């Protein structure tokens, strides 16, 4: 659990981005971004935030509009946290130009904070849009295996997190039949570590049956 402490002197040069101008708590993300948010809105969307900002913890006892406590989130990506908070506050829609990999990072962060239920329609539609874009692109320029596999990996991870059985089946089948490498070689792929390694160890023997 992240902890709140007085870091005012350490972060005076960091701009505070106000997701909610009347917010009562500040997230210091990666020590490079301060995000002012509403604890009530986040608590309604996330059981993790509800626990973190509840009265049982110091953070919850210090909530204040006039003097918001600061909670350090050093492990979370600043831009992704900024996007997630804005989405949960209904301030922004995922733009069409946002990359599918950024949507994966959003899904992984939402999974960590248990707010996928609130964001799953946005994430799924965004990933679907990128697959549609790829299909339209190959009509004019031909197939790009690297791009295709990247999008498939994104759909694979998102489908697992969203528990979308149909999407997971399609993406995993395509990966098994088309990948030239052992799946364990892709372990550093963004978001992939949220999946159990047994998944890849089980599939690897099947990967000799390639389809191109």
N, C-alpha and C positions, 0 to 999 in steps of 0.2 A: 504494500500500500504506500502510495506516495505521501509525503509529509509536508505540512505547511511550516514555514519558518520565515523570519524576517530577513529578506534579501534585498531590501530597498536600496541600500547603498551599493550593492553589487550590480544592480540592474537599472540604474538611473539613465543610462545611455540607450536603453532598449525601448523602442516605441511600444506603447500599449495599443493594440488593435481592439476596438470596442465592438464586439459582436452584439452586445446589449449595453447601451450607454448607461442603463440603470442596473447593471449587473452587480452581483454581490461577492464574486470570487474571481481571482485572476490566476490563469495557468501560465507558468513560465516554462516554455517548451524549448528543449535543447539549449537553454540559456541564450537564446537569440530572438525569441518572440514572446511577448506578453499578450495574453488574450483575456479580455474581460467578458465574462459570461454570466448567465442567470443559472444559479444552482437549481432552482425549481424546475426550469425547462429541461435541463440535463438529467435531473433525477427522475423526471417522468418518462424520459426516453431510455434510460440506462440504469439497470440494477447496480452496476459497478459504481457509477457516479452517485446513485442514491446512497450507497453504503459509504463511499468516500466522503460525501458531504452531509451525512446524517449526524444527528446530535450525539451519537455514541463516540464520534471521533472529534479530535481537536479542531479539524478543519470546519466541521459543521457547527461547532460552538462559536466560531469566530466570524461567521458570515455577516457581512455588513455592506450596505450600499455606500456609506460614507467613507469607510476604511476597509476595503475588501482584502481578505487575507490572500497570500500568494502561495500557490501549490506548485512545486517543481515537478515537471514531467520530462526528465532528461533523456529517456529512451524513445520517446515518440517523435516522429517526423513532424517538424513545425508546420510545413505547408499542408500536410494531410490533416493534422489536428485543426488547423484554421478552417479548412474546408468542411470537416465533419461538424464542427461547432456551428458554422453558418447554416449548414443544411438542417441541423436539428433545431435551429432557431427560425427555420423557414425564411431565410434571408437570401438564398441563392439557389439556382438550379444548375445541375451539372451541364456545362457547355459542351457543344458537339465536338469542339476541337480538343477536349481533354483526352489524353492518351488512355488506352485501355490499361496500361500498367499503373497509371495513377489511380484508376478505379479499383485495381487489385489492392493497392496500398490502403485505399479507403476501406475496402471490405475487411482487410486484416485488422485494421485499427478498430473498426466497428465491432468486429468479432471479439477483440480484446476487451472492449468496454461494454459488451452485451447490448448493443443497440442496432443490431442487424435488422431486427423486425421493423424498425422505423425507416431504415435506409435501403432495404433490399429492393424495392421497386425501382429506385433511382439507379442503383448499381447495376442491376440486371438489364435495364433498358439501355444503359450506357454501353455495356459490353456487347449487347445485341446490335447496337448501332455501328460499332466498329467492325463487327463481322459483316454486316450489310455493306459497309463502305468498302471492305476488302473485295467482296464479291462483285461490286460494281466496278472496282478498279481493274480486276483481272480481265474483265470483258474488253478493256481497251489496251492494257499493257501486258497481259499474260500473267501466269502464276508466279508468285514470289514465295518460295518455300519457307524462307526465314521469317518473313512477316506472318505467313499463314500459321506456322508452328507457334510463334509468339502469341498470336491471338488465341490459338487453341489452348495454350498453357494458361492464359488469363481466364478463359472460360472454365477451364478445368478447376482452377483454384476457387474462383467465385462460386461455381456450382457446388463444390464441396462445402464451402462456408454457408451458403444459402440453403443447403440440403435440397437442391433442385435435382431430382433423380434423373429426369429426362436430359437436361443439359449435361449432367455428369457422365451419363452413359455415352452420349454422342462424343463429348470431348475426350474422354478416356479411351474410347475405341480408336479414335483418330490418332491419338498419341501412340498407342500400342502398335498400330499398323504402319505408321509413317515415320516414326523417329528412327534415326540412324544410330543414336547413342544410347547407352544405358541411362535409365532415368536418374540413377544416383549421380550421374555427371551434372545434372541440372539442379543439384541441391541448393545452390546459391541463388537460384532464380527467385526474384522478389515474391515473397509471400508463400513460397513452396514449403518452408519449414513448418507451416501450421498443419501439414498433412503427416500422418504416421508413415515412417520409413517402410513398414511392412507392405504398404500399398505398392511401392516400386519394386521391392524384392520379389513380390508375387508376380508382377507383370513382366519383369525383365525376360524370362524364358520365352514369352510370347512375342517379344519384339523381333524375333528372327523372321517372322512372317510379314514382310514389308509389302506395302501397296503404294504405288506411285501413279 
